[in-house]
Amino acid sequence: MRSPQSLRNGETPSPHPRIPPHHFHSTVSAQKLRRFNTVILVFRLASFCFSLAAFVFMLTNSRGSNSPHWYDFDAFRFVVVANAIVALYSLFEMGASVWEISKGATVFPEILQVWFDFSHDQVFAYLLLSADAAGTALARTLKRTETCTDDNAFCVQSDIAIALGYGGFLFLGFSSLLSGFRVVCFIINGSRFHI
Amino acid sequence: MRSPQSLRNGETPSPHPRIPPHHFHSTVSAQKLRRFNTVILVFRLASFCFSLAAFVFMLTNSRGSNSPHWYDFDAFRFVVVANAIVALYSLFEMGASVWEISKGATVFPEILQVWFDFSHDQVFAYLLLSADAAGTALARTLKRTETCTDDNAFCVQSDIAIALGYGGFLFLGFSSLLSGFRVVCFIINGSRFHI
């Protein structure tokens, strides 16, 4: 006969009573959360690498006083600033992910963290896409002018920087999907654990 | 004494047994849903008006054979196409909203409808923002060239069209927030009713 104290309210009897079912459940969900956070970390890393590379490529895009400089063009300045912001943000989020994987707790309180991540992912994704679109429009216009016929290397390097920026946007978009999923899990369960 | 048939499974006894609690609950949530759908409809209408106006302003932006035309510039073509797509989509979504408010049911099956709305809102918001950003970059570049000094009306009209496009993006973004909220409600409750 089972003693009445061994079952809590609403708990079904376990076939293996030596493993507490609550402990087993939380171990599985902690493992899943760790895997999920690792995937986010990889996306953050990719986003950081792409936007840092785009920033550096555009920033070093000036060769002497006679050739054109990136800071002569509004849209290229926008590309530099947007990529710098996204690189810094991705670096911060990588730190937060590593902290969460190693310590098992979020940097900010949980509700603040999930909403912070999702809202910033969304806003910075729009920012980076608009910078890249503006940069693309300018680069295509420059193709027909003397700027590109006189100094083709300037235009090629701009194109590469803008393409790298699109890569950063892509991975930031993936991160945004995952952080949106975390927000939904938080709303449903009251915790970021998604089981 | 209450007869045992008057209570369903898991239903708590109501202090006013003459109003069935289930009916009362669904009436309140149907009213809230109707108000929510009306707000979405207003945003869709605003988004439709702005993007249609942007489309028309850019499309009529050519004066005779000697002056520049909108279709000579890649970014302006992109603005026209993106605004046309958003205007058509908003028109369709307005129809779907009106249908839902009047008939009380969605056009597609419910799960398909909430995901369709949210995903298309997101994708078209990105599309419209990138078109507007590209258009802005081109318009700013043209300011310094002969195109604008010779025919200033062309540039002013382009600026107005792009500004209207930003308005369309703003209201599409608001719609996207609301349709995202509907998706979360659907995931939590298994229905778009948010009580």
Chai-1 contact restraints between the chains, C-beta under 6 A:
chainA,res_idxA,chainB,res_idxB,connection_type,confidence,min_distance_angstrom,max_distance_angstrom,comment,restraint_id
A,D74,B,R140,contact,1.0,0.0,6.0,A-B,restraint_1
A,A75,B,A137,contact,1.0,0.0,6.0,A-B,restraint_2
A,Y126,B,L129,contact,1.0,0.0,6.0,A-B,restraint_3
A,L129,B,Y126,contact,1.0,0.0,6.0,A-B,restraint_4
A,L129,B,S130,contact,1.0,0.0,6.0,A-B,restraint_5
A,S130,B,L129,contact,1.0,0.0,6.0,A-B,restraint_6
A,S130,B,A133,contact,1.0,0.0,6.0,A-B,restraint_7
A,A133,B,S130,contact,1.0,0.0,6.0,A-B,restraint_8
A,A133,B,A133,contact,1.0,0.0,6.0,A-B,restraint_9
A,A133,B,A134,contact,1.0,0.0,6.0,A-B,restraint_10
A,A134,B,A133,contact,1.0,0.0,6.0,A-B,restraint_11
A,A134,B,A137,contact,1.0,0.0,6.0,A-B,restraint_12
A,A137,B,A75,contact,1.0,0.0,6.0,A-B,restraint_13
A,A137,B,A134,contact,1.0,0.0,6.0,A-B,restraint_14
A,A137,B,A137,contact,1.0,0.0,6.0,A-B,restraint_15
A,A137,B,L138,contact,1.0,0.0,6.0,A-B,restraint_16
A,L138,B,A137,contact,1.0,0.0,6.0,A-B,restraint_17
A,L138,B,T141,contact,1.0,0.0,6.0,A-B,restraint_18
A,R140,B,D74,contact,1.0,0.0,6.0,A-B,restraint_19
A,T141,B,L138,contact,1.0,0.0,6.0,A-B,restraint_20
A,T141,B,T141,contact,1.0,0.0,6.0,A-B,restraint_21
A,V184,B,V184,contact,1.0,0.0,6.0,A-B,restraint_22
A,V184,B,I187,contact,1.0,0.0,6.0,A-B,restraint_23
A,I187,B,V184,contact,1.0,0.0,6.0,A-B,restraint_24
A,I188,B,I188,contact,1.0,0.0,6.0,A-B,restraint_25
